[in-house]
């Protein structure tokens, strides 16, 4: 089975609603017995409901060998099936909530915050409230021109729940349009600090590898060959070593593109998953000595920093109103700093 994922995966938001469909392509096996296509798709597409499949058929979004078919079509060996699945509309109203914000910079056009780890950026499935956007709505509750539910303003980019660091919010539609264009043209300046497994030998390097969702787990991403998966998106990460420890390395990663999970996937791709990154294999003991003492050391490290060790350290952009070039930096949060201090002592 081949999947062609058409969900927007870049972390840049352009004021429009995200695309609400996924594209799939499935080549039927040679030994397949005749079977209704709705049942066939339900069996093949893990996690997809019968309702979504039915709606796709009703909307004419299921094709076999280039022709639209209904739910009762019976699949045959070697059929080439193309499916576009729609998502149900979401309705997450952002209400102001008194959640602490670490504000780095603010004026009439922009708000720059230092997000704490563990804080979800925006409402979504399983996180109806308690997000950074709820906190922003509270902070700007007296600003009559700011509507937290207006997609033409607000978040310019995103970082993962368990990633800490700098995040930019536009307070006007003009500011968001301008800033999103800067992100799209790669004229912003962003660096991250990450602790990764293994001692990286090279002082610096570049990872140029396209990304798309994993076929077997739609919640994670992987590197793809563009010819193998045309939906994979160009992604480039530049890295340089800041500090080598006994079995880990502190790196600075500079983003040229901004794909979802980009640093996490790219570092795993070169054999250095982020420390304690559960989704990408970093929450296992990947380097070191097989002793009880060392195992306990790692477990203590996981307790100190119970998330992927990734921090959005710097952000630079051109002010959307004045044109001034602005650059900001945020210190490592206490959990990551404590983690590095522990590795420093082990390496002495």
HELIX and SHEET records of a PDB file:
HELIX    1   1 UNK A   37  UNK A   44  1                                   8    
HELIX    2   2 UNK A   50  UNK A   58  1                                   9    
HELIX    3   3 UNK A  132  UNK A  139  1                                   8    
HELIX    4   4 UNK A  173  UNK A  184  1                                  12    
HELIX    5   5 UNK A  262  UNK A  269  1                                   8    
HELIX    6   6 UNK A  278  UNK A  280  5                                   3    
HELIX    7   7 UNK A  292  UNK A  304  1                                  13    
HELIX    8   8 UNK A  334  UNK A  347  1                                  14    
SHEET    1   A 5 UNK A   2  UNK A   4  0                                        
SHEET    2   A 5 UNK A  21  UNK A  27 -1                                        
SHEET    3   A 5 UNK A  80  UNK A  86 -1                                        
SHEET    4   A 5 UNK A  62  UNK A  64 -1                                        
SHEET    5   A 5 UNK A  67  UNK A  68 -1                                        
SHEET    1   B 2 UNK A  35  UNK A  36  0                                        
SHEET    2   B 2 UNK A  74  UNK A  75 -1                                        
SHEET    1   C 4 UNK A 103  UNK A 106  0                                        
SHEET    2   C 4 UNK A 110  UNK A 115 -1                                        
SHEET    3   C 4 UNK A 164  UNK A 170 -1                                        
SHEET    4   C 4 UNK A 154  UNK A 155 -1                                        
SHEET    1   D 8 UNK A 103  UNK A 106  0                                        
SHEET    2   D 8 UNK A 110  UNK A 115 -1                                        
SHEET    3   D 8 UNK A 164  UNK A 170 -1                                        
SHEET    4   D 8 UNK A 310  UNK A 318  1                                        
SHEET    5   D 8 UNK A 189  UNK A 197 -1                                        
SHEET    6   D 8 UNK A 248  UNK A 255 -1                                        
SHEET    7   D 8 UNK A 236  UNK A 244 -1                                        
SHEET    8   D 8 UNK A 204  UNK A 208 -1                                        
SHEET    1   E 5 UNK A 103  UNK A 106  0                                        
SHEET    2   E 5 UNK A 110  UNK A 115 -1                                        
SHEET    3   E 5 UNK A 164  UNK A 170 -1                                        
SHEET    4   E 5 UNK A 310  UNK A 318  1                                        
SHEET    5   E 5 UNK A 325  UNK A 329 -1                                        
SHEET    1   F 2 UNK A 210  UNK A 213  0                                        
SHEET    2   F 2 UNK A 221  UNK A 224 -1                                        
END                                                                             
